Amino acid sequence: MAERVLGTMIVYGFPRAPLDAELDLADWIGAEVLEILPLWRDEPDPLPLRRRVADRGLAIHSAHGCWGGESIRAPRVDLGSTDPASHEASVDDLRRCVDWLEAAGGRTLVVHPGGLSDPDDREARRDALARGLLTLADHAEGAGIVVAVENMPPGVHPGSRMGDLADLIRELDRPELRLTLDVAHAHISAEAAAETLAAGGLLATTHVHDNDGRHDHHLPPGHGTIDWPSWIAALDAIDYRGPIVLECIRRIRDDRSLYRPEVLAPFVRPRPR
């Protein structure tokens, strides 16, 4: 079994979640690396974040890029949009996310392949997604940034099945383009271990939370029905050595007693103290 580090998403720039409190919580969880969700509309300065994270002995691994209405200048961010103006504005916002992450010292930008859509539009949306990803790959080239496309819950065409995303990334054949496996989305769309195997060697990072297989509740691991040992076995099968990144910080922030470290402890290395 590969030894993997534990990470967690934290927010940055949100008035009700001060950075020091988020870092305190990450430290309490035992995380070594962080994924940052900035308040994108304000484009908070990444340099103070970079310094304060380093001062805590942590590292910025990734950031969650703009999506939907969580945008910088675009009305909505949708990489699969077939409307030329909307698509261009979406790509422009995600270019800004790449630049922000580079300044923050991170290396992986998580992006959504699009929003809820009509399955009849799949091919046109796939073409738009491919064009957008290639533009982002060009922008990230030389910066050491990987753009990692996340699998979504049902209703995103393409994007709800990891095999579809993996096929696209292989076709585009750019080292700047990889995949993010959201284990809870996979649990709703199909089956977590099978979706992980579909990502294969293209997997760059993870989003880890739990649910009942029907609703995207973002519960801490152990409060839903995901088979965690089976999922970890799938990670081993594809030789994934990246971090296990929790995406349930809001739940833990609201009630620390919900966090069950024993669920993932057998699969991640303890944080050095």
C-alpha positions, 0 to 999 in steps of 0.5 A: 500500500502506498503511503499518502499524505492527508490534505484538506480544503480550506477557504480563503478570503471569506469574512466568516472563516478567518484564515488563522481559524482555517489553518488551526482546523487543518492542523487539528485534522492532521493535514499536511497539504491544503487545497484552497477555495478562494472567494474568487470574486474578490481575488484575495491576495495569494502572497499573504496566504502563501507566507502564513501557510508556510509559517504553519509548516503546511504546503499549498497543493491545489486550488479549486478554480472558478465554477458556475456563479463562483466566478471572477468576472464571468457571469458564470463559468462553464467550460462546456458552454457552447455559447462563444461569449460565455465560453470565452469569459469562462476560460478567461476566469480560469486563466486568472485562477492559474495565475493566482495559484502560481503566485500562491505556490500551488501546483494543481488547479481543480476545474469542473468540466461544466454544469448541468446540461442536456445529453443531446448537447454532449458532442458540442459541449465536449468540443467546447470543453476540449478547446477550453482545456487546450487554452488553459494548458497553453496558459499553464505551460512552463508555470508548473501548473496542472489543470485537473478536471473533476468528475461530477454528479449525474447530469453533466454531459460530459463530466459525470463519468470518469471514463469520458473525461479520461478519454478526452484527456488522453486525446488532448495529450498535454502534460498540463491536463490531468484528472481530479477524482471526487470519490463522493461524486463517483459514489453517486454516478457509478461506483467509487472504485470503478471510477478510480480505475477509469482515471488510471495514471491520469489522476492528479488529486482527490476530493474526499467526502462521504454520502448515501449514494444519492445526495452530495452531502459532503459528509466527513468520511464514515458518515455515508456508505462509501466502501473506503478500503475498496476505494483505497485498493483502487488507488493502489491498483493505479499506483496513485501517490498523491494526497487524500484531500478532504472536501468536508471542511464546512461540516467539520468546522461546524461540528468537530465531533463529526470528524472520524480520523480512524476511517482514513488513518490506516491509509495515510501517513501520520503528520510529522510533529 
